[in-house]
Amino acid sequence: MFARHFAFPEQHREFLEDANHVRAAIARVKQVEGVTDCERNEAWTPIRAAVKNFDARDWESEKRKR
């Protein structure tokens, strides 16, 4: 697995291998422990790329709920 496949590559957290994993990562971004707010904000970059790659369009509504 490559680091780019994770929302949090340094911690190898929130694997982004398909649309279901992407949706789960979106739901858990604020729950990941041991990361800074800056790292949380940076996690959205690979998540956005994965959303486009896997066509997980409902991510915006999930993000707004949190």
N, C-alpha and C positions, 0 to 999 in steps of 0.2 A: 504494500500500500504506500502511496505517495502522500506526503504532507499536504499537498494541495487538495486531497480528498476529504479533508477535515475542516470544520468550521473553526476549530481551535487547533491548528497544526502543531504547536509546541507541546500541547498536552495530549495530542492524539484523541481528542474528544469530538463527538458529534460527526460521525462518518457520513459522507454525502455521496452514497453510491447509486441512489435512485430517488424517485419523487417521494416515496414514503419516508425515506431517511431525511430528505430535505425538509419535509413538513415537520418531522419530529425535532429536527435541529432548531427550526424556527420556534417551536413551542418551548424548547428547553434553553434557549440562549440565556435567559435571565436566571436560570437555575444552576448553571454550571458553577461549581465551587473552585476556588483557588485561582481565579483569573481576575485581572483588574478591569475597571470600567473601560479603559482604553482597549484592552484585548477583546472585550465584548463588542465594542463598536467596530473593531477590525474584523470580527467574525462575520459581519454582514457582507463583506466583499466576496468571500467564497460562497456564501449562501446565495447571494444574488446571481452569481455566475451559475451555480447549480440549478437555480430556479429556471433560468433561461435554457440551460442544457437539457433539463428533464421536463420542461413545460409544466412546472408546479405553480400555476398561476394564482392560486388562492392564498399565497403567502402574504400579500399585502393586508388582507383582512385579518389574518392571524397576528401579524405584527401590530396592527392597530389595537387589538384586544389586550395586548400586554402593556 
